[in-house]
Amino acid sequence: MAKKTDKALTEERDKRTLEKIHKLAIEAVADVRAGKNPSLSIPVRSLSNVSFDTDKRVIRLGDATQQRSFFHYKQAKVFMQTFLVAEHCKKLIEEGATTSIRDLYYAAKHTIAGSKENTFDDQSESDPIIEDLEVSIDALREELHLRAENKGAMVGPMTIRDTGDTIDLRRMGSGGWSVPSIVEEGRIEFMKHEAQYVLFVEKGAIWARLNEDKYWDKHKCMLIHGGGMAARGIRRILRRMNDELKLPVYVVTDNDPWGFYIYSVIKQGSINLAYESMRMAVPSARFIGISSFDAEAYKFPSSVAIATNDEDKRRAEQILKYDWFQAKGWQSEIKQMLKAEKKYEIEALSSKGIRYISETYLPEKIKARAWLD
Amino acid sequence: MTTETNAEEGTESTATPTRRSSAEAMASKQREISVSEFFTKNRHLLGFDNAAKALLTTVKEAVDNALDACEEAGILPTLEVEIAEVSDGRYRVRVEDNGPGIVKEQIPKIFAKLLYGSKFHRLRQSRGQQGIGISAAGMYGQLTTGRPVVVVSKIGKGRPAWRLEVRIDSRSNNPEVLNKDRDNTVVWEKDHGTSVEIELQGLYRSGRTSVDAYLEQTVVANPHLELTYKPPKGEAMHWPRVSDTLPPEAQEIKPHPHGVELGMVLKIMHEGGKRTVKETLMEEFSRVTGPVAEELCKRAGVDPKAHANRIHAETVEKMHEVMRASHAALPQQKRFASKIAKSDSTLREELMDEGTGFTPGLADLVLRGAGLEPTQKAKLTTPTQLDHVYDALHKSQVRILPPPATCVVPIGEDLVMEGLKRRFKGEFFASHTRPPAVYRGNPFVVEVGVAFGGELSKDSSADVLRFANRVPLLYQPRACAITEAVLKVDWKSYGMQQRKGELPVGPLAVFVHLASVWVPFTSEAKEAVAHYDDIVREVRLALMECGRKLGAWVKAQDAEKWQRERKSLFEKYINELAASIHAITGLPAEKVKEDFQSALPRHVRLPTTPSDTPPALAAGEAAENDDEGEGEGSGARDDGDDAESASGEHPAAPPAKSAKAPRAANAVRVDAPEDEDEGLYGSAFEDVTPGRVRAKDTRAAAAQKSFRWAEEEVERRRQTKAAAPAAAKKPAATTKKPAARKGGR
């Protein structure tokens, strides 16, 4: 029954996306016939054009747009490329196929007639254009039938349906379930679960350690990692678990400015993908650690501390000024890091014993509600 | 250490000199040295210092003489130059002209007596000057091969042609005719003309200073010359005439008061005899009218009615001062003021350094006239005092007209261009002839031409072609005032590359012609022009004039090149874009392509000449190339405003109609950037942000208007092809099996 609705939902969504692409192309033709320089309006995706929505506690994209015109020496190619990407997305939608953004790059890449030039020389050229297309026609990546590489993994006391296959996340062995980049309803459905919270860890190594100890079984939580910065799929599934299953999300990252930022992206969204914040951010996500104050509280041996370098300090100063790091706790957290001139990896906990993280640190912190919000 | 030793030796040798000879004994060795003897020993002064140069000089002297003779007689010159290698290192040079011929008695003197000629005594422009050249060449041949000069000459139809073998007695500087006892008439089919044949030890080679280069350049400077050249190796070359008009005949003139030397004034006054000073001035100087003569006398404090040879040398000197003063000049007052503000010199020194034509006496005269002490520190001069100096200079000057242009014959701007085009396959040509000017009392005219682009070498220094009275100067470029002037021009401001103190680098050829009654060469070999400020200045000004035209053209070219680049870029992507839009909307790709292509002219500013023809050819092909619709006639005519403002920068540009094909290069114009979106140099000015908000609205409106068209088009296509809508509805079905990866081509 649910499947049918899903199908209708997808169909509806595809139709909408096709209309948007069609309108984009028709407008370009209309422009040129009206004697105008055909241009695309693309929202600016930079710090200058994002703001922190204090009500919804997410980063939102502002109104500033940049024009991308065809009759412009430096923009002509990108303009053409945008339409090339749009063309291929249209084909994907019509064929009902989804490809990786790398596939798309290869599909759209060819030599331009009458020259030795390629439409694209590198995937790094087509990737940003996909994002441009997403924002300019206000369609999400999955709506364009594109996906990124799977990144990150999840295990936990839950059964899901992944494009029709039932998967028991309790039986994923040591590798876990690889999180795809599209985890929308209709593709991924949550079924039976006993989880009480979600634990996101920054690194695969720590996740593997916790998985080996069956931490998720003992503590009834979904254990997920993003292999560094959380990709869209990870963020979206965190959001969905938080939204639909009402599971609180806890985050464990390294104690350095990048770790803090990974947390903030999960919580409020990123600058680059600010237009997706509303469906990806988990404003209630909580930061468990590693805190700048943990070293003292948990008596880390001084040998595990790493001196912060200039780049760390610069980045720390930077995020200190972000609107979404203005909470008192965060200000003192970052300032403490700057003051101590030290940073710690999650692995620092292993100096206290191999199971210290799973048996002591995490349970204690969660129990004591010793998190940052 | 070396200097010490030398010093010691020096003192030793001068200590007690011993008498070696007596006055009587020495007198027996003293005798007149003949000119020919002198030049035998000093042949380098005449351009015979080495074998290669000797060959060139011989050709050059013979050609110069032939051209002078033809022009003087009013005959369009047809010359034949032949160089044959007789044996290793030995060449026979033959130069034949269609000139007036030479009477038999004169032949030996002209070809076998140094310093014999008709040109030395006159103040008039000609190629040869001293009457040394051709006889020196003959003498050189005689010295190195022992062969006489063979001259064949005929002075008119029905007259006999003489063939004389002449040689020079170098001790007496007297000619000898070797075949005078035999019958020396020959049959010659020519009506009139002269042929000279000299055999000499020489070296034939190519390069900057070769005979070939000399002849090529002679052709540039003499568009009225028809020349056939048979080199020792390779095929004969032929240059037909490009102009049927002889250069106007140069008038003889008298010295001009501007910058005449004191000695000359003294001589003229002395020889004035019983005439009055006023009469003498009027008769012996050019451009001195009655009032001018009186004014000169008044200022010099001379009674105009006094006998010319009676006035004192000091008075003549004063007269000379007055003449000099009338030619003196100071830099622009502002510049002069800023220059002396930092100076530690006296005013007199500054006047002499910064001004032109100032002697200490004149400087003092002007400064005293301004109520200033010549020894005053220049930097202490107040602006008011400086005003007085300029006033005083002005008041001390007698206005004398510049010398008449008739005495100097420039090639002319048009013919300089034609000449350059005969030699260089360039894209742009410009020329400029200065009004006559004077150095040391000698009138001269400078003309300059530039050729640029095309097949000229891009990576080498500019080719500088120097000419004096139409004669190419090949040697000693660095010692030449012409080169100095070329170096002094800031070519960078005309879009060339140039390192300080060096020749500009790029596909550039610079032609400089100095025409004068008396060209001041640095030596008798006539290789380089001496450094007279007046000459350098005139050359510089002429170069700057051409430079400005060149600069404007280069700028327009750059702008045009940029626009072409943009155009081809857009064209390249239009196909791709049209294909994508077709795939998305179903609109016919060809139609979309057309729409974008017809929008191109709105976004790319190119001259309205057919866009893809190189500019040099544009006008010539304009008529044939009408298919683009916009290429109506030659570009210079439509868009009147634009064309006008631009051709103002190209005074040399002829009206498009009369232009011969290559001339059109001059007519290339700069489009005035009308539309704010795109400046000439593009990207930085393209699509400026402030327009954004409004653009959006108008865009929306425009989109609405033409949206209907597009929609209708789509509808029409949908009806004919049911496939498209069907495809749009399909995708939902496949969500189940994402494994089916069909993406990609």
Interface residues (C-beta under 8 A of the other chain):
Chain A: D6 K7 A8 T10 E11 D14 K15 L18 I21 H22 L24 A25 I26 E27 A28 V29 A30 D31 V32 R33 A34 G35 K36 N37 S39 S41 T65 Q67 S69 F70 F71 H72 Y73 K74 Q75 A76 K77 F79 M80 F83 L84 A86 E87 H88 K90 K91 L92 I93 E94 E95 G96 A97 T98 T99 D103 L104 Y106 A107 H110 I112 A113 G114 S115 E117 T119 T163 G164 G186
Chain B: E565 R566 L569 F570 K572 Y573 N575 E576 L577 A579 S580 I581 A583 I584 T585 L587 V592 D595 F596 A599 L600 R602 H603 V604 D677 G682 S683 E686 D687 T689 R692 A695 K696 T698 R699 A702 A703 K705 S706 F707 W709 A710 E711 V714 A727 A728 K729 K730 P731 A732 A733 T734 T735 K736 P738 A740 R741 K742 G743 G744 R745
